[in-house]
Amino acid sequence: MAPRVGQPGLWGPLLPGLLLVAAALSRPASPCPFQCYCFGSPKLLLRCASGAELRQPPRDVPPDARNLTIVGANLTVLRAAAFAGGDADGEEAAAAAVRLPLLTALRLTHNNIEVVEDGAFDGLPSLAALDLSHNPLRALGGGAFRGLPELRSLQLNHALVRGGPALLDALDAALAPLAELQLLGLAGNALSRLPPAALRLPRLEQLDAHLNSLVGLDPDELRALERDGDRPGPRLLLADNPLRCGCAVRPLLAWLRNATERVPDARRLRCAAPRALLDRPLLGLDETRLRCADGDPNGRRDEVDVPGPELEASYVFFGLVLALIGLIFLMVLYLNRRGIQRWMRNLREACRDQMEGYHYRYEQDADPRRAPAPAAPASSRATSPGSGL
């Protein structure tokens, strides 16, 4: 007979084992670092967010941590081996000292990071995802990302605006050794060109370059996006860029039409210049309309303003309306031709009568026989006969 609820025969042998398993799962491998929060256990997620109090990465991160997030701190400078025992003065840890061998995801957003030195991420051999977005980077070492053979995702969104051209050159050098990189985020950085090294990454699958200052892509950049053999090229996000729709954008337009699937936001690409094509979808343009100023085959000067299809359509509609009005007017004249003839005849007779009246009065006024007699002088009236004087 099966034991009833409450009898120790069923749970007695299992209870100690369950308690041991629960204790093993609940006990962290290492204590949680100061100023950080451990969710579940350090193997799952370790989050450090303490505002300006945290000025360098925590030193007591458990070695079996898999995910590390530091948000809202004031790190300012990531020195060499910052996560592998390098001290605040920049001394590097020993090459064999790998303190976080299992760390796969490192998120360092909104930390006021301005400088990333060479080898800042040494000692993280398993790191696969690195996020440095929303930091005011001003300097980046050419070897900042060295020693990251497993890095698959690098996010630098809204992090390169303040660095200027020198930072872009450093980024080009820093990206070169990342042979396994698959996802690269460069959104919101006011980039006027794409880093050449990013286009040449052999395993890159997606490059996010939306919300920048790109006016187009030249043929060399488009060729760099192609891959040899059967390997597909990377996807490219380009929305919210001020595209200049002149002759220089023709290669990009032809490339988009042949590889629309490579640009998921292709239908969101719109023209920012010239004025006649403002906010027009790029894919909806006719290549023959993309013209440049005379003597400017490269399209580096302002493009010639050409009337858009809407303006041409309005001109055509206005012409049709005028033609219709003229046709209606002619039809009215034709249908009332007899009345118009009668009106013209009456008007002509009225004018003739008026002119005859004027002519008659003129002749009457010019006849000398109808001139009035001159008046007699006053002296002759005083001595006239019959006056009695």
Salt bridges, closest charged atoms under 4 A:
GLU92 OE2 - ARG146 NH2 3.63
GLU117 OE2 - ARG79 NH1 3.24
ASP122 OD2 - ARG146 NH2 3.34
GLU150 OE1 - ARG152 NH2 3.38
ASP169 OD1 - ARG193 NH2 3.26
GLU180 OE1 - ARG203 NE 3.34
ASP208 OD1 - HIS210 ND1 2.56
ASP220 OD1 - ARG223 NH2 2.15
GLU226 OE1 - ARG262 NH1 3.60
ASP240 OD2 - ARG268 NH2 3.32
GLU287 OE2 - ARG257 NH1 3.84
ASP302 OD1 - ARG244 NH1 3.54
GLU303 OE1 - ARG244 NH1 3.42
ASP305 OD2 - ARG275 NH2 2.85
GLU310 OE2 - ARG280 NE 3.90
GLU312 OE2 - ARG289 NH1 3.78
GLU363 OE2 - HIS359 NE2 2.64
ASP367 OD2 - ARG369 NH2 3.48
